Amino acid sequence: MLRRVDTTWFMLSALFSLIGTAVFVYGRKQRTATHTIIGLALMIYPYFVSGTLALIGVGALLIGGMVVGNRLESD
């Protein structure tokens, strides 16, 4: 049975995965663990989250964690 995909969820998951890909590549080039791990998490988590609000919430937490981790690594 095919499940109908919400367009908003689909576009947001593609956006977060694209951001995750960019952060992951940046982390690999700069050799920073925070960016590499957060980028990987941003690429993978949309497969496990089915609600739009949960998708936005988890994505915001991961990006916020990246910002905090970046500040901690630079100090």
C-alpha positions as CSV (number, residue, x, y, z in Angstrom):
1,M,0.0,0.0,0.0
2,L,1.4,3.4,-1.0
3,R,1.5,6.2,1.6
4,R,0.7,9.7,0.4
5,V,3.7,11.9,1.1
6,D,3.1,15.4,2.5
7,T,4.7,17.9,0.1
8,T,5.9,20.2,3.0
9,W,7.6,17.3,4.7
10,F,9.2,16.1,1.5
11,M,10.6,19.6,0.7
12,L,11.9,20.1,4.3
13,S,13.5,16.7,4.4
14,A,15.3,17.5,1.1
15,L,16.4,20.9,2.5
16,F,17.8,19.4,5.7
17,S,19.5,16.6,3.8
18,L,21.1,19.2,1.5
19,I,22.3,21.3,4.4
20,G,23.6,18.1,6.0
21,T,25.5,17.2,2.9
22,A,27.2,20.6,2.7
23,V,28.0,20.5,6.5
24,F,29.4,17.0,6.1
25,V,31.6,17.9,3.2
26,Y,32.8,21.0,5.0
27,G,33.6,18.9,8.2
28,R,35.5,16.3,6.2
29,K,37.6,19.0,4.5
30,Q,38.3,21.0,7.7
31,R,38.7,17.7,9.8
32,T,36.2,18.8,12.4
33,A,34.3,16.1,14.2
34,T,31.3,18.4,15.1
35,H,30.5,19.3,11.5
36,T,31.1,15.8,10.2
37,I,28.8,14.1,12.8
38,I,26.1,16.8,12.6
39,G,26.2,16.7,8.8
40,L,25.7,13.0,8.8
41,A,22.9,13.2,11.3
42,L,21.1,15.9,9.2
43,M,21.3,13.6,6.2
44,I,20.0,10.6,7.9
45,Y,17.3,11.7,10.4
46,P,14.5,12.5,7.9
47,Y,14.2,8.8,7.2
48,F,13.2,8.2,10.8
49,V,10.9,11.2,11.4
50,S,7.4,11.2,9.9
51,G,5.8,14.4,11.3
52,T,6.5,17.9,9.8
53,L,6.8,19.6,13.2
54,A,9.1,16.8,14.5
55,L,11.2,17.2,11.3
56,I,11.6,21.0,11.9
57,G,12.3,20.5,15.6
58,V,15.0,17.9,15.2
59,G,16.6,19.8,12.4
60,A,16.6,23.0,14.4
61,L,18.2,21.2,17.4
62,L,20.9,19.6,15.2
63,I,21.7,22.9,13.5
64,G,21.7,24.6,17.0
65,G,24.0,21.9,18.2
66,M,26.4,22.5,15.3
67,V,26.5,26.2,16.2
68,V,27.2,25.5,19.9
69,G,29.8,22.8,19.0
70,N,31.5,25.2,16.6
71,R,31.8,27.8,19.3
72,L,33.2,25.3,21.7
73,E,35.8,24.0,19.2
74,S,37.0,27.5,18.3
75,D,37.6,28.5,22.0
